Amino acid sequence: MNKIKNLIGLNLIFFLSLNLIANDDPFEDFNRKIWTFNEFLDDNFAKPAAEIYTSVTPNFIEIGMTNFFRNINELDNTANQLLQGKPGFAANDFGRFLINTSIGLLGFIDVASKMGLERHDEDFGQTLGYWGVSKGPFLMIPLYGPSTPRSLAGRSVSSVLTGTFAIEETDVRIGITALDALETRARYLEVETLIVGDRYSFIRDSYMQYLDFESSNGEDQVDDFVDDMDDFLLD
């Protein structure tokens, strides 16, 4: 219960900050300092680890790990589909979780997609956007990377809705979280060649555009680049 109260308190702070800022990146100077710090950690730790992971891990295991973590997120997808008033999509996503967890060996095999159940990516940040909550200014967070007040608030709620929240053993939960971060960073290796010009500006603009695309479910925009980035941003 205390965890839930803390999450609600954080959310109120984030929501109040949404109305104070109109500029997408009013904290650019500070954000760039955090960006430099994150780039140092990435260049010296995260990226080398991801490169080792991809070089020694067989392709079918990499795919299986990606499927496993996406399956964990199906509970979050299901809850947010309901919160957005989409019971059909919620049934689809929960069906994916049941099928992939059982027949798909805890999600390592994406059986549901082969059965015609489409995969979605939903979180509470997207739900807030669907409800009309402004994303707020761009923020660069230490270790975590690009975000906004709405995304941070949404992530705090979505963390409760993911399958890992129910794991009581702290060591196991931390281990799974670390492996999730490693798997995600490994997938980023595939899209780094798309980054051109100033890396900070490119990531910021792509991220903010992606949030607009996702909160409207692509209904208000058509952007092939944003669509191509769908498997990597906010996954």
Secondary structure by P-SEA (a helix, b strand, c coil): caaaaaaaaaaaaaaaacccccccccaaaaaaaaaaaaaaaaaccaaaaaaaaaacccaaaaaaaaaaaaaaaaaaaaaaaaaaccaaaaaaaaaaaaaaacccccccccccccccbbbbbbcaaaaaaaaccccccbbbccccccccaaaaaaaaaaaaaccccccccaaaaaaaaaaaaaaaaaaaccccccccccaaaaaaaaaaaaaaaaaacccccccaaaaaacccccc
